[in-house]
Amino acid sequence: MELHELTIHEALELLRRSEISATELTQAVLDRIVDVDNDIKAYVTLTPETALEEARKADELRAAGADGALLGIPLAIKDNICLEGVPTTCGSRILESFIPPYDATAITQLRHVGAVFLGKTNLDEFAMGSSTENSAFFTTHNPWDLTRVPGGSSGGSAAALSVDEALGALGSDTGGSVRQPAALCGIVGIKPTYGRVSRYGLVAFASSLDQVGPLGKDVRDCALLLNVIAGHDPQDSTSLDAPVPDYNRALHPEIKGLRVGVPREYFGAGIQPEVETAVRDAIQVLVDLGAHIGETSLPHTEYALPVYYLLAPAEASANLARYDGVKYGYSIPDAPDIWGAYRRTRQHGFGAEVKRRIMLGTYALSAGYYDAYYLKAQKVRTLIKQDFDQAFQQFDVLVGPTSPTVAFKIGEKIDDPLQMYLSDVFTLSQNLAGICALSLPCGFADGLPVGFQISGPALGEETVLRVAYAYEQATEWHTRNPPIQ
Amino acid sequence: MVLTREEVQHVAELAKLGLTEEETETYREQLSAILEYAAILERLDTDAIPPTASVLPLTNVMRADEPASSLPQADALANAPSATEGYFQVKAILEE
């Protein structure tokens, strides 16, 4: 096995036995990136020099007897998470030259345990999208079929990981942006409970929905990453002050008697038949493992899409007001007055989808429409949350497809925003309810990966990881690799 | 819900977003379609339902009133296209 093919836990074992060095491991992954990234285009910025420097330090520390939880493990970071001194573009012209003066808290925590940072990965501009096609720079290609999207918005992180251009990665998930690309690229991704991971240094999109989440080649790697980044942060007043369990301890493949709910709304019209088959087969695996399966209902599921596409743009329109050509680099100052400079800077600095959402959100918040759209959506959000509260009284986890289809063709949905939004129809409601959810591979349709989504209640990550681990141990999907050499 | 060009232009002005004629028409059509889709929310009677702004049971979060290190001024200004004497520089806001 080549070094870049290792999972994090496999690499840690070899590092601890001194069979490999962090420098060799990091160099192998950097070589892999050189070999494949011209085709995949997962990375926006690469930092090979600092990565090798961090790897050398990790080797020194290990030689001196240290053993951090991720000491010497090379990671990819979505380009909306700040790394001090490294450009953080958010896939946008307007932040093209922005260099953050500080690390995001998740990065500080990863540094603390010795992680190595390979670079920043592509995303839909400001994390708004489901395909990376909204990146201002280029579209990332799905390693399973280069003519298809990797999903989004964390498509760069997911694609990089699926083709061994990193051992692990961070993404962010506002309405499915970790889970959907994880599903479409055949890897594992978690959206933690809202507040479980600090948002400090994550560039804000929709503040009541955003969460940083780990992506891994398998469930154990996701647990290792979550262990490090979870926890309370005084810099983020919405982070939860709740104890962080050792998520590794959740990984035992015993789910006998666990109550697994199957919401009937997750198998409605629009789901690709092969996706439904793969997910039904996955549910049968859980039955065979001794779980109690029951049908349930989340009756307001169909309203999640309109609620999300009113609330997320409304919050985005406020968050993105800060990009005015005064503070962050990109600026078109040649206008007669400051208002003209704002208008021109924002017109040329933002791409089409970001402008569409700013317009939609501004409209939903504007005088005369606030009650009909924004307030109405917030009330329906309450109903969506209550659906989950009721379901979790009966069930420990809920399962279904992550996305209604496998990866779609580049260009297929880019001119039809509503069709694109439907790609996230099963992942939006977990963000609206603030609960946790995970996607992992459960089969293939036409040679493309299908994702299985396991949702748990707030702070239910251990149960979600346990079910995912049990399923993964009973199947082999996570061992398949895309046809890229 | 069909938007007029004037409504689209009004919203763009609220958002301080310049739009070309073509963009104005594209967004008029697309936003109309999205808002029409969103109208399914009207089917639900929500008169007695409280709104959810955040899923967290938080009210105010206070920290101890103790001085701590903060971002140096030069670092805070480092990304500014134009800065002078420790301030962000902007065009005149008020006319003389």
Interface residues (C-beta under 8 A of the other chain):
Chain A: S97 F98 I99 P101 Y102 Y194 G195 S208 P234 S237 T238 L240 H300 E302 Y303 L305 P306 V307 Y309 L310 S317 A321 D324 G325 V326 K327 Y328 G329 Y330 S331 P333 A335 D337 I338 W339 A341 Y342 R343 R344 R346 Q347 H348 F350 A352 K355 R356 I358 M359 L360 T362 Y363 S366 Y373 L375 K376 A377 Q378 K379 V380 R381 T382 L383 K385 P417 L418 L432 A433 G434 A458
Chain B: L3 E7 V8 H10 V11 A12 L14 A15 K16 L17 G18 L19 T20 E23 Y27 Q30 L31 A33 I34 L35 Y37 A38 I40 L41 E42 L44 T46 I49 P50 P51 T52 A53 S54 V55 L56 L58 V61 R63 L71 D75 A76 A78 N79 A80 P81 S82 F88 V90 K91 A92 I93
